[in-house]
Amino acid sequence: DKIISAVISLLKIDKQFFCWLVYEGRCGIFVRGSDFHLFLASIFRLNHTYDVSLIFESPDRVIAISDNEYDVDIYHKLK
């Protein structure tokens, strides 16, 4: 939950959102949701890892979360 809280705080998104979920670095899936916290928790639970890449529009930005077994890195780029 600390990671989810950090991402929500960084992006300033809590409820309604839309973004592209980059899957396996091979395809993008457009996601529109009403609870960003629940969405992140579901992705992390399904993947059994904290690895995820999301692309947002308005404003244009990318966030990549990388879990390397020992710590979790968050990369955020705002255009």
FITIKOL-81190 format. One record per atom (N, C-alpha, C): residue number from 1; residue in three letters; atom name; y, x, z. Coordinates in Angstrom, 1 decimal. Atoms other than C-alpha are relative to their C-alpha. Last residue first. Layout:
<pt nr="NUM" rest="ALA" atom="CA" c2="Y" c1="X" c3="Z"/>
...
end
This chain:
<pt nr="79" rest="LYS" atom="N" c2="-0.8" c1="-0.4" c3="1.2"/>
<pt nr="79" rest="LYS" atom="CA" c2="16.1" c1="6.4" c3="-21.0"/>
<pt nr="79" rest="LYS" atom="C" c2="1.4" c1="-0.3" c3="0.1"/>
<pt nr="78" rest="LEU" atom="N" c2="-0.9" c1="1.1" c3="0.4"/>
<pt nr="78" rest="LEU" atom="CA" c2="14.6" c1="6.3" c3="-17.5"/>
<pt nr="78" rest="LEU" atom="C" c2="0.8" c1="0.5" c3="-1.2"/>
<pt nr="77" rest="LYS" atom="N" c2="-1.0" c1="-0.5" c3="1.0"/>
<pt nr="77" rest="LYS" atom="CA" c2="11.6" c1="8.6" c3="-16.9"/>
<pt nr="77" rest="LYS" atom="C" c2="0.8" c1="-1.3" c3="-0.4"/>
<pt nr="76" rest="HIS" atom="N" c2="-0.9" c1="1.1" c3="0.4"/>
<pt nr="76" rest="HIS" atom="CA" c2="9.4" c1="8.2" c3="-13.8"/>
<pt nr="76" rest="HIS" atom="C" c2="1.0" c1="0.5" c3="-0.9"/>
<pt nr="75" rest="TYR" atom="N" c2="-0.9" c1="-0.5" c3="1.0"/>
<pt nr="75" rest="TYR" atom="CA" c2="6.4" c1="10.4" c3="-12.9"/>
<pt nr="75" rest="TYR" atom="C" c2="0.8" c1="-1.2" c3="-0.5"/>
<pt nr="74" rest="ILE" atom="N" c2="-0.7" c1="1.1" c3="0.7"/>
<pt nr="74" rest="ILE" atom="CA" c2="4.5" c1="9.5" c3="-9.7"/>
<pt nr="74" rest="ILE" atom="C" c2="1.1" c1="0.7" c3="-0.9"/>
<pt nr="73" rest="ASP" atom="N" c2="-1.3" c1="-0.3" c3="0.6"/>
<pt nr="73" rest="ASP" atom="CA" c2="2.0" c1="12.0" c3="-8.4"/>
<pt nr="73" rest="ASP" atom="C" c2="0.5" c1="-1.2" c3="-0.7"/>
<pt nr="72" rest="VAL" atom="N" c2="-0.4" c1="0.9" c3="1.0"/>
<pt nr="72" rest="VAL" atom="CA" c2="-0.9" c1="11.1" c3="-6.0"/>
<pt nr="72" rest="VAL" atom="C" c2="1.4" c1="0.4" c3="-0.5"/>
<pt nr="71" rest="ASP" atom="N" c2="-1.3" c1="0.6" c3="-0.2"/>
<pt nr="71" rest="ASP" atom="CA" c2="-2.7" c1="13.6" c3="-3.9"/>
<pt nr="71" rest="ASP" atom="C" c2="0.4" c1="-0.8" c3="-1.2"/>
<pt nr="70" rest="TYR" atom="N" c2="-0.6" c1="-0.5" c3="-1.2"/>
<pt nr="70" rest="TYR" atom="CA" c2="-6.0" c1="15.2" c3="-3.3"/>
<pt nr="70" rest="TYR" atom="C" c2="1.3" c1="-0.6" c3="0.3"/>
<pt nr="69" rest="GLU" atom="N" c2="0.9" c1="-0.1" c3="-1.1"/>
<pt nr="69" rest="GLU" atom="CA" c2="-8.3" c1="13.3" c3="-5.8"/>
<pt nr="69" rest="GLU" atom="C" c2="0.7" c1="0.5" c3="1.3"/>
<pt nr="68" rest="ASN" atom="N" c2="0.9" c1="-1.2" c3="0.3"/>
<pt nr="68" rest="ASN" atom="CA" c2="-6.0" c1="13.9" c3="-8.8"/>
<pt nr="68" rest="ASN" atom="C" c2="-0.9" c1="0.3" c3="1.2"/>
<pt nr="67" rest="ASP" atom="N" c2="0.8" c1="-0.2" c3="-1.2"/>
<pt nr="67" rest="ASP" atom="CA" c2="-4.4" c1="10.4" c3="-8.9"/>
<pt nr="67" rest="ASP" atom="C" c2="-1.0" c1="1.2" c3="-0.3"/>
<pt nr="66" rest="SER" atom="N" c2="1.2" c1="-0.9" c3="0.2"/>
<pt nr="66" rest="SER" atom="CA" c2="-1.7" c1="10.2" c3="-11.5"/>
<pt nr="66" rest="SER" atom="C" c2="-0.7" c1="0.3" c3="1.3"/>
<pt nr="65" rest="ILE" atom="N" c2="0.6" c1="-0.4" c3="-1.3"/>
<pt nr="65" rest="ILE" atom="CA" c2="0.9" c1="7.5" c3="-11.7"/>
<pt nr="65" rest="ILE" atom="C" c2="-1.3" c1="0.7" c3="-0.2"/>
<pt nr="64" rest="ALA" atom="N" c2="1.4" c1="-0.4" c3="0.0"/>
<pt nr="64" rest="ALA" atom="CA" c2="2.9" c1="7.3" c3="-14.9"/>
<pt nr="64" rest="ALA" atom="C" c2="-0.4" c1="0.4" c3="1.4"/>
<pt nr="63" rest="ILE" atom="N" c2="0.5" c1="-0.5" c3="-1.3"/>
<pt nr="63" rest="ILE" atom="CA" c2="6.2" c1="5.4" c3="-15.1"/>
<pt nr="63" rest="ILE" atom="C" c2="-1.5" c1="0.3" c3="-0.2"/>
<pt nr="62" rest="VAL" atom="N" c2="1.4" c1="-0.3" c3="0.0"/>
<pt nr="62" rest="VAL" atom="CA" c2="8.1" c1="4.9" c3="-18.4"/>
<pt nr="62" rest="VAL" atom="C" c2="-0.3" c1="0.4" c3="1.5"/>
<pt nr="61" rest="ARG" atom="N" c2="0.4" c1="-1.0" c3="-0.9"/>
<pt nr="61" rest="ARG" atom="CA" c2="11.6" c1="3.5" c3="-18.9"/>
<pt nr="61" rest="ARG" atom="C" c2="-1.6" c1="0.0" c3="0.0"/>
<pt nr="60" rest="ASP" atom="N" c2="1.1" c1="-0.8" c3="0.5"/>
<pt nr="60" rest="ASP" atom="CA" c2="13.7" c1="1.5" c3="-21.3"/>
<pt nr="60" rest="ASP" atom="C" c2="-0.4" c1="1.0" c3="1.1"/>
<pt nr="59" rest="PRO" atom="N" c2="-0.3" c1="-1.3" c3="0.7"/>
<pt nr="59" rest="PRO" atom="CA" c2="16.0" c1="-0.8" c3="-19.3"/>
<pt nr="59" rest="PRO" atom="C" c2="-1.3" c1="0.7" c3="-0.4"/>
<pt nr="58" rest="SER" atom="N" c2="-1.1" c1="0.6" c3="-0.6"/>
<pt nr="58" rest="SER" atom="CA" c2="15.3" c1="-3.4" c3="-20.6"/>
<pt nr="58" rest="SER" atom="C" c2="0.1" c1="0.2" c3="1.5"/>
<pt nr="57" rest="GLU" atom="N" c2="-1.2" c1="0.1" c3="0.9"/>
<pt nr="57" rest="GLU" atom="CA" c2="11.9" c1="-2.4" c3="-21.8"/>
<pt nr="57" rest="GLU" atom="C" c2="1.1" c1="-0.7" c3="0.9"/>
<pt nr="56" rest="PHE" atom="N" c2="-0.9" c1="1.1" c3="-0.1"/>
<pt nr="56" rest="PHE" atom="CA" c2="9.1" c1="-1.1" c3="-19.6"/>
<pt nr="56" rest="PHE" atom="C" c2="1.1" c1="0.0" c3="-1.0"/>
<pt nr="55" rest="ILE" atom="N" c2="-1.3" c1="-0.2" c3="0.8"/>
<pt nr="55" rest="ILE" atom="CA" c2="6.2" c1="1.2" c3="-20.2"/>
<pt nr="55" rest="ILE" atom="C" c2="0.7" c1="-1.3" c3="0.1"/>
<pt nr="54" rest="LEU" atom="N" c2="-0.7" c1="1.3" c3="0.4"/>
<pt nr="54" rest="LEU" atom="CA" c2="3.4" c1="1.5" c3="-17.7"/>
<pt nr="54" rest="LEU" atom="C" c2="1.3" c1="0.3" c3="-0.7"/>
<pt nr="53" rest="SER" atom="N" c2="-1.2" c1="-0.3" c3="0.7"/>
<pt nr="53" rest="SER" atom="CA" c2="0.8" c1="4.3" c3="-17.1"/>
<pt nr="53" rest="SER" atom="C" c2="0.6" c1="-1.3" c3="-0.5"/>
<pt nr="52" rest="VAL" atom="N" c2="-0.5" c1="1.1" c3="0.8"/>
<pt nr="52" rest="VAL" atom="CA" c2="-1.9" c1="4.0" c3="-14.4"/>
<pt nr="52" rest="VAL" atom="C" c2="1.3" c1="0.5" c3="-0.7"/>
<pt nr="51" rest="ASP" atom="N" c2="-0.5" c1="-0.4" c3="1.3"/>
<pt nr="51" rest="ASP" atom="CA" c2="-4.1" c1="6.3" c3="-12.4"/>
<pt nr="51" rest="ASP" atom="C" c2="0.5" c1="-1.3" c3="-0.8"/>
<pt nr="50" rest="TYR" atom="N" c2="-1.4" c1="0.3" c3="0.1"/>
<pt nr="50" rest="TYR" atom="CA" c2="-4.3" c1="5.2" c3="-8.8"/>
<pt nr="50" rest="TYR" atom="C" c2="0.6" c1="0.4" c3="-1.3"/>
<pt nr="49" rest="THR" atom="N" c2="-0.8" c1="-1.2" c3="0.1"/>
<pt nr="49" rest="THR" atom="CA" c2="-8.1" c1="5.0" c3="-8.8"/>
<pt nr="49" rest="THR" atom="C" c2="1.5" c1="-0.4" c3="-0.1"/>
<pt nr="48" rest="HIS" atom="N" c2="0.4" c1="-0.9" c3="-1.2"/>
<pt nr="48" rest="HIS" atom="CA" c2="-10.9" c1="2.5" c3="-8.2"/>
<pt nr="48" rest="HIS" atom="C" c2="0.7" c1="1.3" c3="-0.1"/>
<pt nr="47" rest="ASN" atom="N" c2="0.3" c1="-1.4" c3="0.5"/>
<pt nr="47" rest="ASN" atom="CA" c2="-10.0" c1="1.1" c3="-11.7"/>
<pt nr="47" rest="ASN" atom="C" c2="-0.5" c1="0.9" c3="1.1"/>
<pt nr="46" rest="LEU" atom="N" c2="1.0" c1="0.1" c3="1.2"/>
<pt nr="46" rest="LEU" atom="CA" c2="-10.3" c1="-2.6" c3="-10.7"/>
<pt nr="46" rest="LEU" atom="C" c2="-0.4" c1="1.4" c3="-0.4"/>
<pt nr="45" rest="ARG" atom="N" c2="1.3" c1="0.4" c3="-0.5"/>
<pt nr="45" rest="ARG" atom="CA" c2="-8.6" c1="-2.0" c3="-7.2"/>
<pt nr="45" rest="ARG" atom="C" c2="-1.1" c1="0.0" c3="-1.2"/>
<pt nr="44" rest="PHE" atom="N" c2="0.5" c1="-1.1" c3="-0.8"/>
<pt nr="44" rest="PHE" atom="CA" c2="-5.7" c1="0.0" c3="-8.6"/>
<pt nr="44" rest="PHE" atom="C" c2="-1.4" c1="-0.4" c3="0.5"/>
<pt nr="43" rest="ILE" atom="N" c2="0.3" c1="-1.1" c3="0.9"/>
<pt nr="43" rest="ILE" atom="CA" c2="-5.1" c1="-2.6" c3="-11.3"/>
<pt nr="43" rest="ILE" atom="C" c2="-0.6" c1="1.2" c3="0.7"/>
<pt nr="42" rest="SER" atom="N" c2="1.2" c1="0.4" c3="0.8"/>
<pt nr="42" rest="SER" atom="CA" c2="-5.3" c1="-5.5" c3="-8.9"/>
<pt nr="42" rest="SER" atom="C" c2="-0.4" c1="1.2" c3="-0.9"/>
<pt nr="41" rest="ALA" atom="N" c2="1.1" c1="0.0" c3="-0.9"/>
<pt nr="41" rest="ALA" atom="CA" c2="-2.9" c1="-3.9" c3="-6.3"/>
<pt nr="41" rest="ALA" atom="C" c2="-1.3" c1="-0.3" c3="-0.8"/>
<pt nr="40" rest="LEU" atom="N" c2="0.4" c1="-1.4" c3="-0.3"/>
<pt nr="40" rest="LEU" atom="CA" c2="-0.5" c1="-3.1" c3="-9.1"/>
<pt nr="40" rest="LEU" atom="C" c2="-1.2" c1="0.1" c3="0.8"/>
<pt nr="39" rest="PHE" atom="N" c2="0.4" c1="-0.6" c3="1.2"/>
<pt nr="39" rest="PHE" atom="CA" c2="-0.5" c1="-6.8" c3="-10.3"/>
<pt nr="39" rest="PHE" atom="C" c2="-0.5" c1="1.5" c3="0.2"/>
<pt nr="38" rest="LEU" atom="N" c2="1.4" c1="0.5" c3="0.2"/>
<pt nr="38" rest="LEU" atom="CA" c2="-0.3" c1="-8.2" c3="-6.8"/>
<pt nr="38" rest="LEU" atom="C" c2="-0.6" c1="0.7" c3="-1.3"/>
<pt nr="37" rest="HIS" atom="N" c2="0.8" c1="-0.6" c3="-1.1"/>
<pt nr="37" rest="HIS" atom="CA" c2="2.9" c1="-6.1" c3="-6.1"/>
<pt nr="37" rest="HIS" atom="C" c2="-1.5" c1="-0.4" c3="-0.2"/>
<pt nr="36" rest="PHE" atom="N" c2="0.2" c1="-1.4" c3="0.4"/>
<pt nr="36" rest="PHE" atom="CA" c2="4.4" c1="-7.0" c3="-9.5"/>
<pt nr="36" rest="PHE" atom="C" c2="-0.9" c1="0.6" c3="1.1"/>
<pt nr="35" rest="ASP" atom="N" c2="0.1" c1="-0.7" c3="-1.3"/>
<pt nr="35" rest="ASP" atom="CA" c2="4.0" c1="-10.8" c3="-8.8"/>
<pt nr="35" rest="ASP" atom="C" c2="-0.4" c1="1.5" c3="-0.3"/>
<pt nr="34" rest="SER" atom="N" c2="-1.0" c1="0.6" c3="-1.0"/>
<pt nr="34" rest="SER" atom="CA" c2="5.1" c1="-13.2" c3="-11.6"/>
<pt nr="34" rest="SER" atom="C" c2="-0.1" c1="0.7" c3="1.3"/>
<pt nr="33" rest="GLY" atom="N" c2="0.5" c1="0.5" c3="-1.3"/>
<pt nr="33" rest="GLY" atom="CA" c2="3.5" c1="-11.5" c3="-14.6"/>
<pt nr="33" rest="GLY" atom="C" c2="1.1" c1="-0.5" c3="0.9"/>
<pt nr="32" rest="ARG" atom="N" c2="-1.1" c1="0.8" c3="-0.5"/>
<pt nr="32" rest="ARG" atom="CA" c2="3.9" c1="-10.6" c3="-18.3"/>
<pt nr="32" rest="ARG" atom="C" c2="-0.6" c1="-0.6" c3="1.3"/>
<pt nr="31" rest="VAL" atom="N" c2="0.2" c1="0.7" c3="-1.2"/>
<pt nr="31" rest="VAL" atom="CA" c2="1.6" c1="-7.8" c3="-19.6"/>
<pt nr="31" rest="VAL" atom="C" c2="1.3" c1="-0.7" c3="0.5"/>
<pt nr="30" rest="PHE" atom="N" c2="-1.2" c1="0.6" c3="-0.5"/>
<pt nr="30" rest="PHE" atom="CA" c2="1.5" c1="-6.4" c3="-23.1"/>
<pt nr="30" rest="PHE" atom="C" c2="-0.4" c1="-0.9" c3="1.2"/>
<pt nr="29" rest="ILE" atom="N" c2="0.2" c1="1.4" c3="-0.3"/>
<pt nr="29" rest="ILE" atom="CA" c2="-1.6" c1="-4.2" c3="-23.5"/>
<pt nr="29" rest="ILE" atom="C" c2="1.3" c1="-0.5" c3="0.6"/>
<pt nr="28" rest="GLY" atom="N" c2="-1.0" c1="0.6" c3="-0.9"/>
<pt nr="28" rest="GLY" atom="CA" c2="-1.1" c1="-0.8" c3="-25.1"/>
<pt nr="28" rest="GLY" atom="C" c2="-0.3" c1="-1.5" c3="0.1"/>
<pt nr="27" rest="CYS" atom="N" c2="-0.6" c1="1.3" c3="0.4"/>
<pt nr="27" rest="CYS" atom="CA" c2="-3.9" c1="1.2" c3="-26.7"/>
<pt nr="27" rest="CYS" atom="C" c2="0.9" c1="-0.5" c3="1.1"/>
<pt nr="26" rest="ARG" atom="N" c2="0.4" c1="0.3" c3="1.3"/>
<pt nr="26" rest="ARG" atom="CA" c2="-5.4" c1="4.7" c3="-26.7"/>
<pt nr="26" rest="ARG" atom="C" c2="0.6" c1="-1.3" c3="-0.5"/>
<pt nr="25" rest="GLY" atom="N" c2="-0.9" c1="-0.8" c3="1.0"/>
<pt nr="25" rest="GLY" atom="CA" c2="-4.1" c1="6.5" c3="-23.7"/>
<pt nr="25" rest="GLY" atom="C" c2="-0.3" c1="-0.3" c3="-1.4"/>
<pt nr="24" rest="GLU" atom="N" c2="0.8" c1="-1.1" c3="0.4"/>
<pt nr="24" rest="GLU" atom="CA" c2="-7.1" c1="5.0" c3="-21.7"/>
<pt nr="24" rest="GLU" atom="C" c2="0.8" c1="0.9" c3="-1.0"/>
<pt nr="23" rest="TYR" atom="N" c2="1.4" c1="0.0" c3="-0.4"/>
<pt nr="23" rest="TYR" atom="CA" c2="-5.1" c1="1.8" c3="-21.5"/>
<pt nr="23" rest="TYR" atom="C" c2="-0.7" c1="1.2" c3="-0.6"/>
<pt nr="22" rest="VAL" atom="N" c2="0.7" c1="-1.0" c3="1.0"/>
<pt nr="22" rest="VAL" atom="CA" c2="-1.3" c1="2.0" c3="-21.6"/>
<pt nr="22" rest="VAL" atom="C" c2="-1.4" c1="0.2" c3="0.5"/>
<pt nr="21" rest="LEU" atom="N" c2="0.9" c1="-0.7" c3="-0.7"/>
<pt nr="21" rest="LEU" atom="CA" c2="0.0" c1="-1.2" c3="-19.8"/>
<pt nr="21" rest="LEU" atom="C" c2="-0.8" c1="0.9" c3="-1.0"/>
<pt nr="20" rest="TRP" atom="N" c2="1.1" c1="-0.4" c3="0.7"/>
<pt nr="20" rest="TRP" atom="CA" c2="3.1" c1="-2.5" c3="-21.5"/>
<pt nr="20" rest="TRP" atom="C" c2="-0.9" c1="0.9" c3="0.9"/>
<pt nr="19" rest="CYS" atom="N" c2="0.2" c1="-1.4" c3="0.3"/>
<pt nr="19" rest="CYS" atom="CA" c2="5.6" c1="-4.3" c3="-19.4"/>
<pt nr="19" rest="CYS" atom="C" c2="-1.2" c1="0.2" c3="-0.9"/>
<pt nr="18" rest="PHE" atom="N" c2="0.8" c1="-0.1" c3="1.2"/>
<pt nr="18" rest="PHE" atom="CA" c2="6.9" c1="-7.6" c3="-18.2"/>
<pt nr="18" rest="PHE" atom="C" c2="0.0" c1="1.5" c3="-0.4"/>
<pt nr="17" rest="PHE" atom="N" c2="-0.1" c1="-1.2" c3="0.7"/>
<pt nr="17" rest="PHE" atom="CA" c2="8.1" c1="-8.5" c3="-14.7"/>
<pt nr="17" rest="PHE" atom="C" c2="-0.7" c1="-0.1" c3="-1.4"/>
<pt nr="16" rest="GLN" atom="N" c2="0.3" c1="0.1" c3="1.4"/>
<pt nr="16" rest="GLN" atom="CA" c2="8.6" c1="-11.3" c3="-12.3"/>
<pt nr="16" rest="GLN" atom="C" c2="0.3" c1="1.3" c3="-0.7"/>
<pt nr="15" rest="LYS" atom="N" c2="0.7" c1="1.2" c3="0.4"/>
<pt nr="15" rest="LYS" atom="CA" c2="8.3" c1="-10.4" c3="-8.6"/>
<pt nr="15" rest="LYS" atom="C" c2="-0.2" c1="0.0" c3="-1.5"/>
<pt nr="14" rest="ASP" atom="N" c2="0.8" c1="0.5" c3="-1.0"/>
<pt nr="14" rest="ASP" atom="CA" c2="9.1" c1="-7.1" c3="-7.0"/>
<pt nr="14" rest="ASP" atom="C" c2="-0.8" c1="-1.2" c3="-0.5"/>
<pt nr="13" rest="ILE" atom="N" c2="0.7" c1="1.2" c3="0.5"/>
<pt nr="13" rest="ILE" atom="CA" c2="10.8" c1="-4.8" c3="-9.4"/>
<pt nr="13" rest="ILE" atom="C" c2="-0.9" c1="-0.5" c3="1.1"/>
<pt nr="12" rest="LYS" atom="N" c2="-0.8" c1="1.1" c3="-0.4"/>
<pt nr="12" rest="LYS" atom="CA" c2="13.3" c1="-2.2" c3="-8.2"/>
<pt nr="12" rest="LYS" atom="C" c2="-0.5" c1="-1.3" c3="-0.7"/>
<pt nr="11" rest="LEU" atom="N" c2="-0.3" c1="0.8" c3="1.2"/>
<pt nr="11" rest="LEU" atom="CA" c2="11.5" c1="0.5" c3="-10.2"/>
<pt nr="11" rest="LEU" atom="C" c2="0.9" c1="-1.2" c3="0.3"/>
<pt nr="10" rest="LEU" atom="N" c2="-0.5" c1="-0.9" c3="1.1"/>
<pt nr="10" rest="LEU" atom="CA" c2="11.6" c1="3.1" c3="-7.4"/>
<pt nr="10" rest="LEU" atom="C" c2="0.4" c1="-0.9" c3="-1.2"/>
<pt nr="9" rest="SER" atom="N" c2="-1.3" c1="-0.5" c3="-0.4"/>
<pt nr="9" rest="SER" atom="CA" c2="11.2" c1="0.6" c3="-4.6"/>
<pt nr="9" rest="SER" atom="C" c2="0.6" c1="0.8" c3="-1.1"/>
<pt nr="8" rest="ILE" atom="N" c2="-0.9" c1="1.2" c3="0.0"/>
<pt nr="8" rest="ILE" atom="CA" c2="8.3" c1="-1.2" c3="-6.3"/>
<pt nr="8" rest="ILE" atom="C" c2="1.4" c1="0.4" c3="0.4"/>
<pt nr="7" rest="VAL" atom="N" c2="-0.2" c1="0.4" c3="1.4"/>
<pt nr="7" rest="VAL" atom="CA" c2="6.6" c1="2.1" c3="-7.0"/>
<pt nr="7" rest="VAL" atom="C" c2="1.0" c1="-1.1" c3="-0.1"/>
<pt nr="6" rest="ALA" atom="N" c2="-0.8" c1="-1.1" c3="0.6"/>
<pt nr="6" rest="ALA" atom="CA" c2="7.0" c1="3.4" c3="-3.4"/>
<pt nr="6" rest="ALA" atom="C" c2="0.4" c1="-0.4" c3="-1.5"/>
<pt nr="5" rest="SER" atom="N" c2="-1.3" c1="0.2" c3="-0.6"/>
<pt nr="5" rest="SER" atom="CA" c2="5.7" c1="0.0" c3="-2.0"/>
<pt nr="5" rest="SER" atom="C" c2="1.0" c1="1.1" c3="-0.6"/>
<pt nr="4" rest="ILE" atom="N" c2="-0.6" c1="1.3" c3="0.6"/>
<pt nr="4" rest="ILE" atom="CA" c2="2.7" c1="0.2" c3="-4.3"/>
<pt nr="4" rest="ILE" atom="C" c2="1.4" c1="-0.2" c3="0.5"/>
<pt nr="3" rest="ILE" atom="N" c2="-0.3" c1="-0.3" c3="1.4"/>
<pt nr="3" rest="ILE" atom="CA" c2="2.0" c1="3.8" c3="-3.2"/>
<pt nr="3" rest="ILE" atom="C" c2="0.6" c1="-1.2" c3="-0.7"/>
<pt nr="2" rest="LYS" atom="N" c2="-1.2" c1="-0.9" c3="0.0"/>
<pt nr="2" rest="LYS" atom="CA" c2="2.4" c1="3.0" c3="0.5"/>
<pt nr="2" rest="LYS" atom="C" c2="0.3" c1="0.3" c3="-1.5"/>
<pt nr="1" rest="ASP" atom="N" c2="-1.2" c1="0.8" c3="0.0"/>
<pt nr="1" rest="ASP" atom="CA" c2="0.0" c1="0.0" c3="0.0"/>
<pt nr="1" rest="ASP" atom="C" c2="1.3" c1="0.9" c3="0.0"/>
end
